[in-house]
Structures are given as structure tokens and as C-alpha cells.
């Protein structure tokens, strides 16, 4: 299991090494912020999958929201 953690960390560092310098050079600060937010979400989800944590489906939340709105509109 430790090898998987190392591989994920290595891949994240490689992605950062390849993408961040050009974003900084072009002064794309909003894109850089979005990049790090999305990368962090992906990193955390990857680690949770490696740890065999059951990640709930986003469909459940969407269905709940739509059903709540439709009940209020009736």
C-alpha cells in the first residue's frame, strides 16, 4: 500500500512540475488557483480510493436537491 501512496504523490508532483511554471510565467493566477483546487480534490479522492474508503456518489446529492426543489414547487 505504501507504494501506491508514493506513486500518487510522484504523479501529482510531476503534474505540478509540468504545468505550474507556464501558468506562473503567463501570470494566470485564477487558472493556477483552479488548477491547485482541482488537483487537490483529485489527490484526496485518489488517496481515499487507495485506503478503500467508500466514497458516496454525487448523484445522490443531486437527486436529493432536485427532489427537494420539486416538492417545494408543487
C-alpha positions as CSV (number, residue, x, y, z in Angstrom):
1,X,0.0,0.0,0.0
2,X,2.9,2.4,0.7
3,X,4.0,2.0,-3.0
4,X,0.6,3.3,-4.1
5,X,0.9,6.4,-1.9
6,X,4.3,7.1,-3.3
7,X,3.2,6.6,-6.9
8,X,0.2,9.0,-6.4
9,X,2.5,11.6,-4.8
10,X,5.1,11.2,-7.6
11,X,2.4,11.7,-10.3
12,X,1.0,14.8,-8.6
13,X,4.5,16.3,-8.3
14,X,5.1,15.5,-12.0
15,X,1.9,17.2,-13.0
16,X,2.8,20.3,-10.9
17,X,6.3,20.3,-12.3
18,X,4.9,20.3,-15.9
19,X,2.0,22.7,-15.6
20,X,2.7,25.3,-12.9
21,X,5.7,27.1,-14.4
22,X,3.9,28.1,-17.6
23,X,0.9,29.3,-15.6
24,X,3.2,31.4,-13.4
25,X,5.1,32.7,-16.4
26,X,1.9,33.8,-18.1
27,X,0.6,35.2,-14.8
28,X,-2.6,33.2,-15.0
29,X,-3.4,33.4,-11.3
30,X,-7.1,32.4,-11.5
31,X,-6.2,29.4,-13.6
32,X,-3.4,28.5,-11.2
33,X,-5.8,28.6,-8.3
34,X,-8.4,26.4,-10.1
35,X,-5.6,24.0,-11.1
36,X,-4.5,23.6,-7.5
37,X,-8.1,23.2,-6.2
38,X,-8.9,20.5,-8.8
39,X,-5.6,18.8,-8.3
40,X,-6.1,18.7,-4.5
41,X,-9.6,17.2,-4.9
42,X,-8.3,14.6,-7.3
43,X,-5.3,13.8,-4.9
44,X,-7.6,13.4,-1.9
45,X,-10.1,11.2,-3.8
46,X,-7.2,9.1,-5.1
47,X,-5.8,8.6,-1.6
48,X,-9.3,7.7,-0.3
49,X,-9.7,5.1,-3.0
50,X,-6.3,3.5,-2.1
51,X,-7.4,3.4,1.5
52,X,-10.6,1.6,0.4
53,X,-12.9,4.3,1.8
54,X,-16.4,4.2,0.3
55,X,-16.9,7.5,-1.5
56,X,-20.5,8.4,-1.9
57,X,-21.8,9.1,-5.4
58,X,-22.5,12.8,-6.2
59,X,-25.7,11.6,-7.9
60,X,-27.3,11.0,-4.5
61,X,-26.8,14.7,-3.6
62,X,-28.1,15.9,-7.0
63,X,-31.2,13.7,-6.7
64,X,-31.9,15.0,-3.2
65,X,-31.6,18.6,-4.3
66,X,-33.9,18.1,-7.3
67,X,-36.5,16.3,-5.3
68,X,-36.5,19.0,-2.6
69,X,-36.9,21.7,-5.2
70,X,-39.7,19.8,-7.0
71,X,-41.6,19.3,-3.7
72,X,-41.4,23.0,-2.9
73,X,-42.7,23.9,-6.4
74,X,-45.8,21.7,-6.0
